[in-house]
Amino acid sequence: MPVMTRDWAFCRWLALEYGVVSIPTSAFYGPRTAGEGGDEEEDGGGGGGGRKSLVRFTFCKTDETLEAAAAAFRKLGQDQRLRREGGGGKDVQ
């Protein structure tokens, strides 16, 4: 598998595990040019600053679609609570 920025990896994981599609913000930015600052650890070294840790969601959807997404996010929250408590759940990387 090709190397991905954090936002791309999260978007892919969220879509595969919970059926919620988001947009990685690094897709909107090119690589940093010489002389531009930023935390390479935070952005994966490819530019864009902390934007590589952000994702976008679109809310111009039907009520049914938004309700399904809300249910998926509730499930994600439950899985994360279970994981922290040592009870299993889907693993977030």
Contacts in CASP RR format, 6 or more apart in sequence:
PFRMAT RR
TARGET T0000
AUTHOR 0000-0000-0000
METHOD contacts of the structure
MODEL  1
MPVMTRDWAFCRWLALEYGVVSIPTSAFYGPRTAGEGGDEEEDGGGGGGG
RKSLVRFTFCKTDETLEAAAAAFRKLGQDQRLRREGGGGKDVQ
4 12 0 8 1.000
5 24 0 8 1.000
5 26 0 8 1.000
5 43 0 8 1.000
5 44 0 8 1.000
5 46 0 8 1.000
5 52 0 8 1.000
6 44 0 8 1.000
6 52 0 8 1.000
6 53 0 8 1.000
7 24 0 8 1.000
7 25 0 8 1.000
7 26 0 8 1.000
7 51 0 8 1.000
7 52 0 8 1.000
7 53 0 8 1.000
7 54 0 8 1.000
7 55 0 8 1.000
8 24 0 8 1.000
8 26 0 8 1.000
8 27 0 8 1.000
9 93 0 8 1.000
10 22 0 8 1.000
10 24 0 8 1.000
10 55 0 8 1.000
11 21 0 8 1.000
11 22 0 8 1.000
11 23 0 8 1.000
11 24 0 8 1.000
11 55 0 8 1.000
13 92 0 8 1.000
13 93 0 8 1.000
14 20 0 8 1.000
14 21 0 8 1.000
14 22 0 8 1.000
14 55 0 8 1.000
14 76 0 8 1.000
15 21 0 8 1.000
15 22 0 8 1.000
17 90 0 8 1.000
18 72 0 8 1.000
18 73 0 8 1.000
18 75 0 8 1.000
18 76 0 8 1.000
19 72 0 8 1.000
20 57 0 8 1.000
20 69 0 8 1.000
20 72 0 8 1.000
20 73 0 8 1.000
22 55 0 8 1.000
22 56 0 8 1.000
22 57 0 8 1.000
23 55 0 8 1.000
23 56 0 8 1.000
23 57 0 8 1.000
23 58 0 8 1.000
24 52 0 8 1.000
24 55 0 8 1.000
25 51 0 8 1.000
25 52 0 8 1.000
25 54 0 8 1.000
25 55 0 8 1.000
25 56 0 8 1.000
26 43 0 8 1.000
26 48 0 8 1.000
26 51 0 8 1.000
26 52 0 8 1.000
28 51 0 8 1.000
29 47 0 8 1.000
29 48 0 8 1.000
29 51 0 8 1.000
30 47 0 8 1.000
30 48 0 8 1.000
31 46 0 8 1.000
31 47 0 8 1.000
31 48 0 8 1.000
32 38 0 8 1.000
32 43 0 8 1.000
32 45 0 8 1.000
32 46 0 8 1.000
32 47 0 8 1.000
32 48 0 8 1.000
32 49 0 8 1.000
36 47 0 8 1.000
37 49 0 8 1.000
38 47 0 8 1.000
38 48 0 8 1.000
38 49 0 8 1.000
38 50 0 8 1.000
39 49 0 8 1.000
39 50 0 8 1.000
40 46 0 8 1.000
40 47 0 8 1.000
42 49 0 8 1.000
42 50 0 8 1.000
42 52 0 8 1.000
42 53 0 8 1.000
43 49 0 8 1.000
43 50 0 8 1.000
43 51 0 8 1.000
43 52 0 8 1.000
43 53 0 8 1.000
44 52 0 8 1.000
46 52 0 8 1.000
57 69 0 8 1.000
59 66 0 8 1.000
61 69 0 8 1.000
76 90 0 8 1.000
79 88 0 8 1.000
79 89 0 8 1.000
79 90 0 8 1.000
79 92 0 8 1.000
80 92 0 8 1.000
82 88 0 8 1.000
82 89 0 8 1.000
83 89 0 8 1.000
83 90 0 8 1.000
83 91 0 8 1.000
83 92 0 8 1.000
END
